[in-house]
Amino acid sequence: MVWPDSVLKLCHFHIMQSVWRWLWDSKHEIAKADRQVLMGEFRKVLYAQTEVLAAQLFDDAVKSATDHEYSRYPLL
């Protein structure tokens, strides 16, 4: 209501920080060895140069063996 023409933009750093914290939260039971793999997959999607590439990288990440081990991982 106050800023009707505003555009919400998210900072890549804060998005990555949020995912990293989620991965390290013990209640999600993500193995230490898998945290970097999952983070790398997410990073590729976030920094894709086109929407088409982002969609392809997302599909690849969702189909990866590591993602399938964690049903509560945010990408799924």
N, C-alpha and C positions, 0 to 999 in steps of 0.2 A: 504494500500500500504506500509506503513512504518513498520507495525508489522503483517505480513501475517499469522503467526502461533499463534497469541495471541487469548485468549479466554476471552470473555466479561462475567464478573460476576457481579451480582447485589447484593447489600447489603440488607439483610432483613430489617434492621432498616429503611433504606431510602425508601424502597418500602412501608412499613407500614406507615411511616410518610407521604408519598405522598397520600395514600388512606385516612388517617385521615384528612389531610388538605382538600381533595376533599369533604369528608363528611361534614366538618364544613363550607365549602364555602356556604354562604347564597343563592347564585344564583342557587344552586342545590335543594334547598327547602327540605332538609332531616330533618325530625322531630328529635328533640333532643333525644327522647326515642328510636328511631330507629338506631341512629348512632352506639351505642355500639353493637347492634344486628348485623348490617351489618359488622362492623369491626371484630366481633367474627367469623362470617362465613368466611370472607376473611382470617383471621389468621389461621383457621383450614386448609384451602386449601394450604396456603403458607408453613405451617410447616408439611404437610403430609409426612409420612416416605417413601411412595412408589408412583409411578405414578398412579397405579390403585386406591389407596386410595384417592389421590388428585382428580382424575377424578370423583370418587363417591361423594366426599365432594363438589366438584364444582357443580355437578348435583343437589345435595340436596340444596345447597345455591341458585341456580337459580330457583328452584321450590318452595322456601320458600315464605310464604305470605308477608314477609317484602320486599323481592326483587321485588315482583310483583307490589308493590306500587310505585316504582321508576323506570320508564322506562329508565332513563338516567344513572342509576347506572352502573359503569364500568364492573361488572361481567356479565351483560347481553349482 
